[in-house]
Amino acid sequence: MIQNFKLINKKNLTSNIYELDFESDNNFAFKPGQFITFLIPIWGRAYSILEENWKIIRLIIKKRELDEGGRWWSKYLCELEIWTSIRWVGPAWHFTLKENEKNKLFLWTGTWFVPLFNQITYWLKNNLNCNFKLIFWARTNDDLFYINELNNLKKEYSNFDFEVYLSREEIIWYKKWYITDFLNYETKNSFSEVYICGTPGMIDSSIDILIEKWFEKENIFTEKY
């Protein structure tokens, strides 16, 4: 079903990552991890939902300039004026968390954390009885966002934890290099399911390492962009 949204709030999380709040004409139901598709000029573009509260949804979008290899729709959406209306269709998709008590590991890079964060927060609030571990990668400290929110979750829920990896900067309270460096033979003993969201190269590398460390492929769930 096609509905109308209007942008009601926008703020910068980093120099090029935006948090956008849209209000819809009608309230709607969605499963944590699903996305909506904006019907922007001559194109449809899907973005995962970070949070939903009745008629209001929150998204996080990275704006990439065209001369940096970016896509015009990210620039278009991040530069929308407040109160601008835009059409969308959805929600849709099947990249959703399994409702069981198996300990879960989440791997994400950049803004691809959105569907994972949405699923984690939903099931923590609904008392799913398992451990959640999140591994977050960025290039530098300036590329990080939602660290306060993650720390608050960690304080509130004893079954949630997270680690941050930076590949181009050394900071004492974060790990150095890439999220794949977290994966080892102990992963299989600590977690029964892995959820990965990011670029095809990162996902494929993670899957290869997990399988090499004897992790079952049928318990690896991915979303490629």
C-alpha positions in Angstrom: 0.0 0.0 0.0 1.3 3.5 -1.0 1.2 6.1 1.8 2.6 9.6 2.3 5.3 10.6 4.7 6.5 14.0 5.7 9.9 14.8 7.2 9.4 16.2 10.7 13.0 16.1 12.1 16.6 15.8 10.9 19.9 15.9 12.6 23.5 15.0 11.8 25.0 12.0 13.6 28.4 12.5 11.8 29.5 14.8 9.0 27.6 12.7 6.4 25.2 10.4 8.4 21.7 11.7 9.1 19.0 10.6 11.5 15.6 11.3 9.8 12.2 11.2 11.4 9.2 10.8 9.1 5.5 10.9 10.0 3.0 8.8 7.9 -0.6 9.5 7.1 -1.6 6.3 8.8 -0.1 4.0 11.4 1.2 0.7 10.1 2.6 -2.6 11.3 6.1 -4.0 10.5 8.4 -6.7 11.7 11.8 -5.6 13.2 14.4 -5.7 10.5 12.1 -4.8 7.6 12.4 -1.9 5.3 10.2 0.6 3.4 10.7 1.8 -0.2 10.7 5.5 -1.0 9.1 6.3 -4.3 11.4 9.2 -5.3 11.6 10.7 -8.8 12.2 7.9 -11.4 13.4 5.4 -8.8 12.4 3.4 -5.8 14.9 3.1 -2.9 14.6 0.9 0.1 15.8 1.8 3.6 15.5 -0.2 6.8 13.5 1.1 9.7 15.5 2.0 12.9 12.6 2.8 15.2 8.8 3.0 14.9 6.4 4.8 17.2 2.8 4.8 16.0 2.9 7.0 12.8 6.5 8.1 13.1 9.5 6.1 11.9 13.2 6.9 12.2 15.8 6.1 9.6 19.6 6.6 9.4 21.0 7.4 6.0 24.5 8.1 4.8 24.8 10.9 2.4 27.4 10.3 -0.3 28.3 13.0 -2.8 28.2 12.1 -6.4 31.9 12.9 -6.9 32.7 10.4 -4.2 30.9 7.6 -5.9 27.6 8.2 -4.1 24.1 7.6 -5.3 21.9 10.6 -6.0 19.0 9.3 -3.9 21.0 9.4 -0.6 21.8 13.1 -1.3 18.2 13.7 -2.3 16.8 12.2 0.9 19.4 13.8 3.3 18.8 17.2 1.8 15.0 17.2 2.1 13.6 20.2 3.8 11.5 19.7 7.0 7.8 19.2 6.3 8.6 17.9 2.7 6.1 15.1 1.8 7.3 11.9 0.1 5.6 8.7 -0.9 6.6 5.2 0.2 5.5 1.6 0.0 6.0 -1.3 2.5 7.2 -2.5 4.9 8.6 -5.7 3.5 11.5 -8.2 3.6 12.4 -11.4 5.5 15.7 -10.5 7.2 14.2 -10.9 10.7 15.6 -12.3 13.9 14.7 -15.9 14.9 12.5 -15.9 18.0 14.3 -18.5 20.0 16.7 -18.7 23.0 19.9 -19.2 21.0 22.7 -16.8 21.8 23.1 -14.4 18.9 26.0 -12.5 17.4 25.5 -9.5 15.2 28.1 -8.1 12.7 27.6 -4.7 11.0 29.5 -2.0 9.2 28.4 1.6 8.9 24.7 2.5 8.5 23.9 -1.1 7.7 23.5 -1.5 11.5 19.9 -0.2 11.2 18.0 -3.5 10.8 20.2 -5.2 13.4 19.8 -2.4 16.0 16.0 -2.4 15.4 15.8 -6.2 16.0 18.1 -6.1 19.0 16.2 -3.4 20.8 12.9 -4.9 20.1 13.7 -8.3 21.5 15.6 -6.9 24.5 12.5 -4.9 25.4 10.4 -8.0 24.9 12.6 -10.2 27.1 13.8 -12.7 24.7 15.9 -15.1 26.8 19.3 -15.2 25.1 22.5 -13.2 24.9 23.0 -10.5 22.3 26.5 -9.5 21.2 27.1 -6.8 18.6 30.3 -6.0 16.7 30.4 -2.6 15.1 33.0 -1.5 12.5 34.0 2.0 11.3 37.1 3.6 9.8 37.7 6.2 12.5 36.1 7.5 15.7 34.5 10.4 13.7 32.5 7.8 11.7 30.9 6.3 14.9 27.4 7.0 16.0 24.8 5.7 18.5 27.6 4.8 20.9 25.7 6.4 23.8 22.6 4.4 22.8 24.5 1.2 22.8 26.1 2.0 26.2 22.6 2.7 27.6 21.4 -0.7 26.3 24.4 -2.4 27.9 23.6 -0.7 31.3 19.9 -1.6 31.1 20.2 -5.2 29.9 22.6 -7.7 31.3 22.3 -10.0 28.3 23.5 -7.3 25.8 27.1 -6.4 25.0 29.0 -4.8 22.1 32.5 -4.1 20.8 33.8 -1.5 18.3 36.5 -2.0 15.8 38.3 0.9 14.0 40.4 0.1 11.0 42.2 3.4 10.5 42.6 4.8 14.0 43.9 3.5 17.3 41.9 4.5 20.4 42.5 2.7 23.7 38.9 1.8 24.5 38.2 0.3 21.0 39.7 -2.6 19.1 41.9 -2.2 16.0 41.3 -3.5 12.6 38.2 -5.3 11.3 35.1 -7.1 12.7 36.3 -10.4 11.2 39.2 -10.3 13.7 36.6 -11.0 16.4 35.7 -14.4 14.8 37.6 -17.4 16.2 37.0 -21.0 17.2 35.3 -19.8 20.4 32.6 -18.1 18.4 30.8 -21.5 17.9 30.9 -22.1 21.7 29.5 -18.7 22.6 26.9 -18.2 19.9 24.4 -20.3 18.0 23.3 -17.8 15.4 25.0 -15.0 13.5 23.3 -12.1 11.8 25.5 -10.1 9.3 24.5 -6.9 7.5 26.8 -4.9 5.2 28.7 -5.0 1.9 28.9 -8.3 -0.1 32.7 -8.4 0.5 32.5 -8.1 4.3 29.6 -10.6 4.4 31.4 -13.2 2.2 34.6 -12.9 4.2 32.7 -13.3 7.5 30.9 -16.4 6.3 34.2 -18.0 5.0 35.8 -17.4 8.4 32.8 -18.7 10.4 32.7 -21.9 8.3 36.4 -22.3 8.7 35.9 -22.1 12.4 33.3 -24.9 12.3 30.2 -22.7 12.5 27.1 -24.1 10.8 26.2 -22.2 7.6 22.4 -22.8 8.2 22.7 -20.6 11.4 24.2 -17.6 9.5 21.7 -15.0 8.3 22.7 -12.2 6.0 21.5 -9.0 4.4 23.7 -7.7 1.5 23.6 -4.2 0.1 
